[in-house]
Amino acid sequence: MLTTRFVNGAPNWIDVGTPDIEGATRFYGALFGWRFQSAGPDAGGYGFFQLDGKTVAAGVQITPEQGGPAWTVYFRSGNAEATAKAAEQAHGSVPFRPLDVMGEGTMAVLADPAGARFGIWQPGRTKGLDVAGDSRSLTWVELYTADVAAAAAFYHSVLGLETSGVPFPGGTYTCVNPAEGGEDAMFGGVVALADDPAETEAYWLPYFEVPDVDTVVATAQELGGTVRVPAMDVEGVGRMARLADPYGARFAVIRSAPRQE
């Protein structure tokens, strides 16, 4: 599962682009207890979602020209320029070139060959999120894609990610971990779009840990959110649901099953 012991290839940041940052703040505040803190007048409206004064995510208001509402998962890179070049060489693209963010770090937005966008963050003063893997914070990520094997090859060449298959109800689940730390540092999975009729395009889906999935689902609906996949139990994994906020940004919530020692 995710922690803040960030290594290259592991998720270390996440943000949501939304057409209404005030509305998104109300939605996620009611859902997770987050508060929005502006990054200042020079940050273009960018700010941090915080829990007890610690950053758990970030957000920014966007225009239609900047893309649709979406959560972006960022992966730690030791060299953003080299990672962007590797993505291009592996037939991906770089919608947003590496940019120094006021000394805090270097960010870029890339896309894999199937079109799934993701970010990279080369740490400067900011190493990554303050909280991950705890209640009401990022705990898991999944890539939905048409070709699992091709995606695994791309992310291995670009981020050094490794994959492994684990038995799962109805088949095998493809897990993902950074090269450093091995399977003990597993943070996500890859899911074939063919196995999920609710999705038609490749994308990364963030999961947030919550104490009660059903309460969060009900609250999301009351606030104008959408249930994309209803709450369900998965043996050995936990109870989860897939949602979208009122503006269409997709995310999931999970109450993880206790870890077996």
C-alpha positions as CSV (number, residue, x, y, z in Angstrom):
1,M,0.0,0.0,0.0
2,L,1.0,3.6,-0.4
3,T,3.2,5.4,2.2
4,T,5.1,8.7,2.2
5,R,8.4,6.8,2.0
6,F,8.5,7.8,-1.6
7,V,10.8,6.0,-4.1
8,N,11.2,6.5,-7.8
9,G,8.2,5.2,-9.7
10,A,5.8,5.4,-6.7
11,P,2.9,7.9,-6.6
12,N,4.0,10.9,-4.6
13,W,1.4,13.6,-5.5
14,I,-2.2,13.9,-6.8
15,D,-4.4,16.8,-7.8
16,V,-7.8,17.5,-9.3
17,G,-8.5,19.9,-12.2
18,T,-12.0,21.2,-11.9
19,P,-14.1,24.0,-13.4
20,D,-15.2,25.1,-10.0
21,I,-12.6,24.9,-7.2
22,E,-15.0,26.4,-4.6
23,G,-17.6,23.7,-5.4
24,A,-15.0,21.0,-5.4
25,T,-13.8,22.2,-2.0
26,R,-17.3,21.9,-0.6
27,F,-17.7,18.5,-2.1
28,Y,-14.4,17.0,-0.9
29,G,-14.7,18.8,2.4
30,A,-18.0,17.2,3.2
31,L,-16.8,13.8,1.9
32,F,-13.4,13.6,3.5
33,G,-13.1,16.5,5.9
34,W,-10.5,18.3,3.7
35,R,-9.8,22.0,3.8
36,F,-8.4,24.0,0.8
37,Q,-5.4,26.1,1.3
38,S,-4.3,28.4,-1.5
39,A,-0.7,28.1,-2.6
40,G,-0.5,31.9,-3.0
41,P,-1.1,34.6,-5.6
42,D,1.7,33.3,-7.9
43,A,0.3,29.8,-8.1
44,G,-2.4,30.4,-10.6
45,G,-5.2,29.3,-8.3
46,Y,-3.4,26.1,-7.3
47,G,-3.9,25.0,-3.7
48,F,-3.7,22.1,-1.3
49,F,-6.4,19.9,0.3
50,Q,-5.3,19.5,3.9
51,L,-6.4,17.3,6.7
52,D,-5.3,18.4,10.2
53,G,-2.9,20.8,8.6
54,K,-1.2,18.1,6.4
55,T,-1.5,18.0,2.6
56,V,-3.4,14.9,1.3
57,A,-4.1,16.2,-2.3
58,A,-4.2,19.4,-4.3
59,G,-6.5,21.1,-6.7
60,V,-6.8,23.9,-9.3
61,Q,-9.6,25.5,-11.3
62,I,-9.2,24.8,-15.0
63,T,-10.9,26.1,-18.2
64,P,-12.3,23.8,-20.9
65,E,-9.3,24.6,-23.1
66,Q,-7.1,23.0,-20.4
67,G,-9.0,19.7,-20.5
68,G,-11.9,18.0,-18.7
69,P,-12.3,17.6,-15.0
70,A,-10.0,14.8,-13.7
71,W,-7.8,13.6,-11.0
72,T,-4.1,13.3,-12.0
73,V,-1.8,10.8,-10.3
74,Y,1.9,11.9,-10.2
75,F,4.8,9.5,-9.9
76,R,8.2,10.3,-8.4
77,S,11.0,10.8,-10.9
78,G,14.6,11.4,-10.2
79,N,15.0,13.3,-13.5
80,A,11.8,14.7,-15.1
81,E,13.4,15.6,-18.4
82,A,14.8,12.1,-18.8
83,T,11.4,10.5,-17.8
84,A,9.6,12.7,-20.4
85,K,12.1,11.7,-23.1
86,A,11.6,8.0,-22.2
87,A,7.8,8.4,-22.5
88,E,8.2,9.8,-26.0
89,Q,10.6,7.1,-27.0
90,A,8.1,4.5,-25.8
91,H,5.4,6.0,-28.1
92,G,3.8,8.1,-25.3
93,S,3.4,11.8,-25.4
94,V,4.2,14.9,-23.2
95,P,1.1,17.2,-23.1
96,F,2.8,19.4,-20.5
97,R,6.6,19.7,-20.6
98,P,8.7,19.6,-17.4
99,L,8.5,22.8,-15.5
100,D,10.2,24.0,-12.3
101,V,7.6,24.9,-9.7
102,M,9.2,27.8,-7.8
103,G,11.9,25.5,-6.4
104,E,9.4,23.1,-4.8
105,G,10.1,20.5,-7.6
106,T,9.7,19.8,-11.3
107,M,6.4,18.6,-12.7
108,A,5.2,17.4,-16.1
109,V,2.1,15.7,-17.5
110,L,2.7,12.7,-19.7
111,A,0.3,10.3,-21.5
112,D,0.8,6.6,-22.3
113,P,0.2,5.2,-25.9
114,A,-3.4,4.5,-25.0
115,G,-4.0,8.1,-23.9
116,A,-4.0,7.7,-20.1
117,R,-2.6,10.9,-18.6
118,F,-0.4,10.8,-15.6
119,G,2.1,13.2,-13.9
120,I,5.6,13.1,-12.8
121,W,7.1,15.0,-9.9
122,Q,10.8,15.4,-9.4
123,P,11.2,16.6,-5.8
124,G,12.7,19.8,-4.8
125,R,11.8,21.3,-1.4
126,T,8.5,19.4,-1.6
127,K,9.1,15.7,-1.6
128,G,5.4,14.7,-2.0
129,L,2.2,14.4,-0.1
130,D,2.3,14.7,3.7
131,V,-0.1,11.8,4.2
132,A,-0.8,8.6,2.1
133,G,-2.2,5.3,3.0
134,D,-4.1,6.6,6.0
135,S,-7.8,7.3,6.4
136,R,-9.2,10.0,4.1
137,S,-6.0,10.0,2.0
138,L,-4.7,8.3,-1.2
139,T,-4.2,4.6,-0.6
140,W,-4.1,2.8,-4.1
141,V,-4.2,3.6,-7.8
142,E,-5.4,1.6,-10.8
143,L,-4.8,2.0,-14.5
144,Y,-7.7,1.0,-16.8
145,T,-6.5,0.2,-20.2
146,A,-7.3,-1.9,-23.3
147,D,-4.0,-3.8,-23.4
148,V,-2.6,-4.7,-20.0
149,A,0.7,-6.2,-21.3
150,A,1.4,-3.2,-23.5
151,A,0.8,-0.8,-20.5
152,A,3.0,-2.9,-18.3
153,A,5.8,-2.6,-20.9
154,F,5.4,1.1,-21.2
155,Y,5.4,1.9,-17.5
156,H,8.4,-0.4,-17.0
157,S,10.4,1.4,-19.6
158,V,9.4,4.9,-18.4
159,L,9.1,4.6,-14.6
160,G,10.8,1.3,-13.9
161,L,7.5,-0.2,-12.6
162,E,7.2,-4.0,-12.1
163,T,4.1,-6.1,-12.4
164,S,3.0,-9.3,-10.8
165,G,-0.2,-11.4,-11.0
166,V,-2.2,-12.3,-7.9
167,P,-5.2,-14.6,-7.7
168,F,-8.4,-12.6,-7.6
169,P,-12.2,-13.5,-7.6
170,G,-12.9,-14.4,-11.2
171,G,-9.3,-14.4,-12.4
172,T,-5.9,-12.7,-11.9
173,Y,-5.2,-9.2,-10.9
174,T,-2.1,-7.4,-12.2
175,C,-0.4,-5.6,-9.3
176,V,2.2,-2.8,-9.8
177,N,5.2,-1.9,-7.6
178,P,8.3,0.3,-8.0
179,A,11.6,-1.5,-8.7
180,E,12.9,-0.2,-5.4
181,G,11.1,-2.0,-2.5
182,G,9.8,-4.8,-4.6
183,E,6.3,-6.3,-4.1
184,D,6.3,-5.0,-0.5
185,A,6.0,-1.5,-2.0
186,M,3.0,-2.5,-4.2
187,F,0.8,0.6,-4.7
188,G,-1.7,-0.2,-7.5
189,G,-2.9,-2.4,-10.3
190,V,-3.8,-2.6,-14.0
191,V,-7.3,-3.5,-15.1
192,A,-8.4,-4.5,-18.6
193,L,-11.1,-2.2,-19.9
194,A,-12.8,-5.3,-21.5
195,D,-13.5,-6.5,-17.9
196,D,-15.3,-3.3,-17.0
197,P,-18.2,-2.1,-19.2
198,A,-18.5,1.1,-17.1
199,E,-15.3,2.5,-18.7
200,T,-14.4,3.1,-22.3
201,E,-11.1,5.1,-22.2
202,A,-7.7,4.5,-20.6
203,Y,-7.1,6.4,-17.4
204,W,-5.6,6.3,-13.9
205,L,-8.1,6.0,-11.0
206,P,-7.1,7.1,-7.4
207,Y,-8.5,5.3,-4.4
208,F,-9.0,7.1,-1.1
209,E,-9.2,5.2,2.2
210,V,-12.4,5.8,4.2
211,P,-13.9,4.5,7.4
212,D,-17.3,3.8,6.0
213,V,-17.8,3.4,2.2
214,D,-21.6,3.4,2.3
215,T,-21.7,6.7,4.2
216,V,-19.3,8.3,1.7
217,V,-21.4,7.0,-1.3
218,A,-24.6,8.4,0.2
219,T,-22.9,11.8,1.0
220,A,-21.5,12.0,-2.5
221,Q,-24.9,11.5,-4.1
222,E,-26.5,14.1,-1.8
223,L,-23.8,16.5,-3.0
224,G,-24.4,15.9,-6.7
225,G,-21.8,13.2,-7.2
226,T,-22.3,10.1,-9.3
227,V,-22.0,6.4,-8.4
228,R,-20.1,4.7,-11.3
229,V,-19.8,1.3,-9.6
230,P,-21.9,0.7,-6.4
231,A,-20.3,-0.4,-3.2
232,M,-19.2,-4.0,-3.1
233,D,-17.1,-6.3,-1.0
234,V,-14.1,-8.0,-2.4
235,E,-12.8,-10.9,-0.3
236,G,-9.4,-10.1,1.1
237,V,-9.4,-6.6,-0.3
238,G,-12.2,-4.7,1.4
239,R,-15.4,-2.8,0.5
240,M,-15.1,-0.2,-2.3
241,A,-17.1,2.0,-4.7
242,R,-16.2,4.0,-7.7
243,L,-17.6,7.6,-7.9
244,A,-17.3,10.9,-9.8
245,D,-17.6,14.3,-8.3
246,P,-20.3,16.8,-9.5
247,Y,-18.0,17.9,-12.3
248,G,-17.1,14.5,-13.6
249,A,-13.7,13.8,-12.0
250,R,-13.5,10.1,-11.3
251,F,-12.2,8.5,-8.1
252,A,-12.8,5.5,-5.8
253,V,-13.2,4.9,-2.1
254,I,-12.2,1.8,-0.1
255,R,-12.3,0.5,3.4
256,S,-9.4,-1.9,3.2
257,A,-9.7,-5.3,4.8
258,P,-7.4,-5.9,7.7
259,R,-3.9,-7.0,6.6
260,Q,-3.2,-10.7,7.2
261,E,0.0,-11.2,9.1
